[in-house]
Amino acid sequence: MNTTPTSSRLHIALFGRRNAGKSSIINALTNQNIAIVSEIAGTTTDPVQKAMEILPIGPVVIIDTAGLDDTGELGELRIKKTYEVLNRTDLALLVIDGTIGPSKFEEEILEKIREKNIPVVGVINKRDLTNYDENEKADWERKLKLELVETSTESGYGIDELKRQIIKKAPYDERELSIISDLINPGDFVVLVVPIDKAAPKGRLILPQQQVIRDVIENDAIAIVTKEYELKETIENLNKKPTLLITDSQAFLKVSADTPKDIPLTSFSILFARYKGDLDEMTRGLKALERLKPGDKVLIAEGCTHHRQSDDIGKVKIPRWIRQIVGGDIQFDYASGMTFPDNLEKYKLIVHCGGCMLNRREMMYRISYAKGKNVPIVNYGLLIAYVQGILPRAIEMFPSARLIYKEGQGE
């Protein structure tokens, strides 16, 4: 609870062939024996991640991946997992075995890295074991169109320069820094409605609630936290009107009824739809609800895995609401954690959670991939507000999303 959430850290992933020294570089960067190192090719079989700090970037996640030249049926599955890591990678390190030089494997992954517009740092590892000259290195750089940093994890040679290149090329996205800074001013009152029920984690708040509270405080505003049943009393006892009220989506209906119309209202999930992804695109996805027919397939996707309650939002409530809208049976499939299906064509709609456990690149990948397959995607909070008839109020403060919704309603 006292550390930066993984989803808010810069994700740095290492790619390369087996035994190129990716795990050794992670250990050298962190000054810890985090990754298992062996002369046996293929020691790293699945993506492994470690949270750490690299100054002045700050909190990062470093991801070790399986070799791109892995073989056999299991090897192909490992390579597939390695490529999936690209969807959540903010900065890539392409590690080349200096005793061999670059080959088609590095060229292929580099092409995929560039297709996704991911910044990349090239590394020639095992400098202590090589005898190539500067002309060969220059040829490799021209071939890859990439500047290469030379390292030796045995001696530590080049590790400081590699850190400097990571710092230099690390992407900084100001949108990652704030959730609601454009909606509030210093001194504003922000009321947060946080239900505490059997689904609430013991002894703590869920991640979106924690992050919004932190964001309110960092913007020098005042966070007032209450439960839905104490909301009316809370508002009545404030000495000034709140600038914004944010609720858990599942309490939307009661909170909307108890909140004066002149107080802007939205939900944590809707805020995360724009913080992590694309609020406009997900608002556009709501139109697909009215087009669903009995027998259609819908994908429910969540970025985390958790113990499901008897009336779980993803497994029970949302499917029930969608079936009520359609007036017939709908087939539902489910995806959770880092798993996201490749074959989206069979779905007429994707309903996605707020994505608090995913970084923004992963969430944007899912949205763009769905869009590329012509499959509408919508967010939990938007769908709940729509079903309960309060969506116009919930997105009133977001002009482009409001306009998209009005156009969809023929207004």
Secondary structure as the mmCIF struct_conf table of DSSP 4:
data_model
#
loop_
_struct_conf.conf_type_id
_struct_conf.id
_struct_conf.beg_label_comp_id
_struct_conf.beg_label_asym_id
_struct_conf.beg_label_seq_id
_struct_conf.end_label_comp_id
_struct_conf.end_label_asym_id
_struct_conf.end_label_seq_id
BEND BEND1 THR A 3 THR A 3
HELX_RH_3T_P HELX_RH_3T_P1 THR A 6 SER A 8
BEND BEND2 ARG A 9 ARG A 9
STRN STRN1 LEU A 10 GLY A 16
BEND BEND3 ARG A 17 ARG A 17
TURN_TY1_P TURN_TY1_P1 ARG A 18 ASN A 19
BEND BEND4 ALA A 20 GLY A 21
HELX_RH_AL_P HELX_RH_AL_P1 LYS A 22 THR A 30
TURN_TY1_P TURN_TY1_P2 ASN A 31 ASN A 31
BEND BEND5 GLN A 32 GLN A 32
BEND BEND6 ALA A 35 ALA A 35
BEND BEND7 GLU A 39 ILE A 40
TURN_TY1_P TURN_TY1_P3 ALA A 41 GLY A 42
BEND BEND8 ASP A 46 ASP A 46
STRN STRN2 VAL A 48 ILE A 54
TURN_TY1_P TURN_TY1_P4 LEU A 55 ILE A 57
STRN STRN3 GLY A 58 ASP A 64
TURN_TY1_P TURN_TY1_P5 LEU A 68 ASP A 69
HELX_RH_AL_P HELX_RH_AL_P2 GLY A 72 VAL A 85
HELX_RH_3T_P HELX_RH_3T_P2 LEU A 86 ARG A 88
BEND BEND9 ASP A 90 ASP A 90
STRN STRN4 LEU A 91 ASP A 97
TURN_TY1_P TURN_TY1_P6 GLY A 98 ILE A 100
HELX_RH_AL_P HELX_RH_AL_P3 LYS A 104 GLU A 115
TURN_TY1_P TURN_TY1_P7 LYS A 116 ASN A 117
STRN STRN5 VAL A 120 ASN A 125
HELX_RH_3T_P HELX_RH_3T_P3 ARG A 127 LEU A 129
HELX_RH_AL_P HELX_RH_AL_P4 GLU A 134 LEU A 144
TURN_TY1_P TURN_TY1_P8 LYS A 145 LYS A 145
BEND BEND10 LEU A 146 LEU A 146
STRN STRN6 LEU A 148 GLU A 150
TURN_TY1_P TURN_TY1_P9 THR A 153 SER A 155
TURN_TY1_P TURN_TY1_P10 TYR A 157 GLY A 158
HELX_RH_AL_P HELX_RH_AL_P5 ILE A 159 LYS A 169
HELX_RH_3T_P HELX_RH_3T_P4 GLU A 174 LEU A 177
BEND BEND11 ILE A 179 ILE A 180
TURN_TY1_P TURN_TY1_P11 SER A 181 LEU A 183
TURN_TY1_P TURN_TY1_P12 PRO A 186 GLY A 187
STRN STRN7 PHE A 189 VAL A 193
BEND BEND12 ASP A 197 ASP A 197
TURN_TY1_P TURN_TY1_P13 LYS A 198 ALA A 199
BEND BEND13 ALA A 200 ALA A 200
HELX_LH_PP_P HELX_LH_PP_P1 PRO A 201 PRO A 201
TURN_TY1_P TURN_TY1_P14 LYS A 202 GLY A 203
BEND BEND14 ARG A 204 ARG A 204
HELX_RH_AL_P HELX_RH_AL_P6 LEU A 207 GLU A 218
TURN_TY1_P TURN_TY1_P15 ASN A 219 ASP A 220
STRN STRN8 ILE A 222 THR A 226
HELX_RH_3T_P HELX_RH_3T_P5 GLU A 228 GLU A 230
HELX_RH_AL_P HELX_RH_AL_P7 LEU A 231 GLU A 236
TURN_TY1_P TURN_TY1_P16 ASN A 237 ASN A 237
BEND BEND15 ASN A 239 LYS A 240
BEND BEND16 THR A 243 THR A 243
STRN STRN9 LEU A 244 THR A 247
HELX_RH_3T_P HELX_RH_3T_P6 SER A 249 ALA A 251
HELX_RH_AL_P HELX_RH_AL_P8 PHE A 252 ASP A 258
BEND BEND17 THR A 259 THR A 259
TURN_TY1_P TURN_TY1_P17 LYS A 261 ASP A 262
BEND BEND18 ILE A 263 ILE A 263
STRN STRN10 LEU A 265 SER A 267
HELX_RH_AL_P HELX_RH_AL_P9 PHE A 268 TYR A 275
TURN_TY1_P TURN_TY1_P18 LYS A 276 LYS A 276
BEND BEND19 GLY A 277 GLY A 277
HELX_RH_AL_P HELX_RH_AL_P10 LEU A 279 ARG A 284
HELX_RH_3T_P HELX_RH_3T_P7 GLY A 285 ARG A 291
TURN_TY1_P TURN_TY1_P19 PRO A 294 GLY A 295
STRN STRN11 LYS A 297 GLU A 302
BEND BEND20 GLY A 303 CYS A 304
HELX_LH_PP_P HELX_LH_PP_P2 HIS A 307 GLN A 309
TURN_TY1_P TURN_TY1_P20 SER A 310 ASP A 311
HELX_RH_PI_P HELX_RH_PI_P1 ILE A 313 LYS A 317
HELX_RH_AL_P HELX_RH_AL_P11 ILE A 318 VAL A 326
TURN_TY1_P TURN_TY1_P21 GLY A 327 GLY A 327
BEND BEND21 GLY A 328 GLY A 328
STRN STRN12 GLN A 331 SER A 336
TURN_TY1_P TURN_TY1_P22 GLY A 337 MET A 338
BEND BEND22 ASP A 342 ASP A 342
TURN_TY1_P TURN_TY1_P23 GLU A 345 LYS A 346
BEND BEND23 LYS A 348 LYS A 348
STRN STRN13 LEU A 349 HIS A 352
TURN_TY1_P TURN_TY1_P24 CYS A 356 MET A 357
BEND BEND24 LEU A 358 LEU A 358
HELX_RH_AL_P HELX_RH_AL_P12 ARG A 360 GLY A 372
TURN_TY1_P TURN_TY1_P25 LYS A 373 ASN A 374
STRN STRN14 ILE A 377 ASN A 379
HELX_RH_AL_P HELX_RH_AL_P13 TYR A 380 VAL A 387
TURN_TY1_P TURN_TY1_P26 GLN A 388 GLY A 389
HELX_RH_AL_P HELX_RH_AL_P14 LEU A 391 ALA A 394
TURN_TY1_P TURN_TY1_P27 ILE A 395 MET A 397
HELX_RH_AL_P HELX_RH_AL_P15 PRO A 399 GLY A 408
TURN_TY1_P TURN_TY1_P28 GLN A 409 GLY A 410
#
